[in-house]
Structure formats: structure tokens, C-alpha cells
Amino acid sequence: MKRLFLLLLILVMVAPTTLAQDSEPNPALLDYIAGLESYTRETRELEQPDPLILLFPAREDAVDYVLGLYNAEFDEEEAERISQFYIAFDFLPPQTDYMSIYLELLGSQVGGFYEPETKQMNTILISGGQLGDTLPLMEQIIYVHEYTHALQDQNFDLVRVQETPGDNTDYNQAVLSLIEGDATLVMTTFTQSVAEKDPLGTGLQLLLQGALTGSLVLPPGIPDVITAELLSPYERGMDFVLALYEAGGWEQVNAAYSNLPQSMEQILHPEKYLAGEAPLEVTLTTPSLDDHWTQIWDTTMGEFYLNQYLKTQLSSRTAATAAAGWGGDHVQIYRDETSGQLAWVLRIDWDDASEAAEFDSAYTTFGDQRFDAAAADGCWSGEDDSICLQALDDDSSLLTYAPTLELAQQLAASQE
């Protein structure tokens, strides 16, 4: 069984091990933390039946610990496979190592984490210094966020909640958005309560701590899709949880841990989750390819990643509008083991024919801009690759990508 690490900005799945404590909290600090925990329990309306283990590791030790476990979880082959997903859809240039970028970002953002299997709360003094009788404001906010994860775990079993039904990135992102959105809403409520007592002082404290630690901005050079992956579970996840809360209070939010969101569409459009609108099951016919082609992904792309893909060529508003009618999809990615080239097939089923037509129109603009030329018979071709767009029926779109026009058309024909 894998252990879950729930960080304020990152979720890491790792194997069991231990982390040494750098400092021991004094009784005054323990009383102070008890006050933060009491506020969180009352706000979230959840109890803590079992004790937690409080640890205060040095920042550099915590970063090394988390990065080491993350590296151990993903071997070189799996890291390469993950990178291919991002390269296939123009998120990253060829030969880019997604994992190295992500781990660099993770190392710069770790402020604390909670371990469901061991019930350990790891709090890092991100602004430096030694443990005192209280926590600085930013660490208070982080502690409330992570303590909310502890309450989630003890009431809903986060190990169970995080069990993945296959290789479904869309589902994983949706469940993460519920978990992180819940904790972010409680954290935001806490921050607002502090600000109401001292608006100017609260803002100055956060600005000062952020400036000293560099935590107000992400490191430069982070690709847009990785930034979106990082922020979406917190921002859009909080919007989702807030919609559930407004519909039925914390009872409605609690029920979501038994009736989990199934797609990012439900997160981005909470009314679809509340109406019970599940993603459509979409199937693909496996194409007959030469032996040197290997399937490396067989999954659901989802509205979130579809939106990000469209944004590589279209405005944010146009991309979001074109992706919003998503009903379900299925994507398969193939790699040529001799050349390293990629090919993929993506079928999208839309809510209705008008949504399909809207997407096809937007994607025509996408293709014209990407290849700097209009399509011929529904296909665009460049020096190194080709894409074909085909309407399978009134409410389904088929996209195929390959190094050559002939192969892209072959992939399209395999789905007819």
C-alpha cells in the first residue's frame, strides 16, 4: 500500500519511511497549535478521533526527503512515459523531462505535509528560525490546510479515496480537486477570519513572509500546463467544494467522499456533479500498426487537459468555450520505438451536436494556426507531423496525429 503525502501545493504518493524531527515543540506552542486545530474542527464540522504525531523537520531535510521518495516512486521508464503525454499534445517540446521540471517546482514549494498512514503532521518553518511559542502567519495558514487533510483522512480514509481505477489522469485530477479544494476553503476561511481582526497587519505579514521566502511567485520558466496542474486543484477545487457547500452545507461536501467526482468536467461545472451527470464511456478501436509502434497511454484526457491543449493555439476564452461541451473521451498514444516519434488517436463525445460543431470550428482555427495553413480534406500537414479532424457523427469528433499524413489518415480510418 502506498503512502499519501498531502502538501499545501503538491500531492505526492510515496512508499513508507521515516523523517527525523529537527526541533521539539514546547508546551506553549502545543497549546497554540491546539487552538488552530480547534478552529479547524469547528469550521469544518469534523472531529479528530485519533491523535496525530507532530513533526517539525528542517526545510532542507524535508525537501530532500520528499524529493527522494518521489524519485523512488517513479523509475526512469515511468518518468519517460509521463513526459510523452505532455510532448504528444504540444505542452512540452520534444526531449523535455517533465519529471525534472515538476520536482524542481515541488522542491521550491514544500511548506508542510500530512501522512495519512502514519498520522504525521510535518510542519516546516518556511521563513527560517527556531520553534517558539507561536507560529508565523503563513505557517498558521499552512497548518490549518494540512490539519484539514488530517480530518478528511480520519473521517473519510484518504487512502481509500485516492485508490485509482486504472490509468485515468482525468479522474485523478478530479479527486485531488475535491481533497485540496476542501482544505483550501477551510484555509481561506481561516485567513479571512484573521484579516477581519487586523486587515492591514495580516496583509503586511503575508507580503513580508512571501518576499522573504519567495513563496508569492512560482519559479521562472515553469510551463503553463504545469502551473495549471498545480493551481487548479486548489482554485477550481475550492469553487467546486463551495458550490457543494452552498447546495447542502458540509453534509453535501462530506457525501462527495463516498460519491466521488468522476471527471474534471464535474469539478469545472459543479452543477453537472450535483445533477449526477457522469462522463460518457467512449471506446476506440485499436489500430493495426507496425510492430515498432508501442501503445504507451490508453486513458481519458478530460476537459481540463483538452482545454490546456486548445490553449496552445487559441485564446483562453475560446479554448474554455470549445472544451466546455465535453461529455467524454478516449485517447491512445503510441510511440515508434525506433525513432521515438509519437502518434495518437483522440475521440471526444459531446453533450450535443451544437457543442460538437462549436469544437470543430474552434479546432479548425487551431489547426490553421498551428500549421500556418488551411486544412486539405480535414487534415493539416507540416514537415514533421500531421493532424486530421473528422466528425464521426453529429456529436462526436475524432482527432488523429502522426509523423506523416498517411499514418494520420490510417489512424482515422481505423475508427470508422
Secondary structure, DSSP 8 states (H G I E B T S, - for coil): --EEEEESS-EEEE-------S----HHHHHHHHHHHHHHHHHHT----S--EEE---HHHHHHHHHHHHHHHS-HHHHHHHHHHHHHTTSS-TT--HHHHHHHHHHHH--EEEETTTTEEEE--TT-S---SS--HHHHHHHHHHHHHHHHHHHH-HHHHT--SSS-HHHHHHHHHHHHHHHHHHHHHHHHHHHHH-HHHHHHHHHHHHHHHTTTS--TT--HHHHHHHHHHHHHHHHHHHHHHHHHHHHHHHHHTTS---SHHHHHSHHHHHTT--------------TTEEEEEEE--HHHHHHHHHTTTS-HHHHHHHHTTEEEEEEEEEEETTT--EEEEEEEEESSHHHHHHHHHHHHHHHHHHHTS--BTTEEE-SS-EEEEEEEETTEEEEEEESSHHHHHHHHHTT-
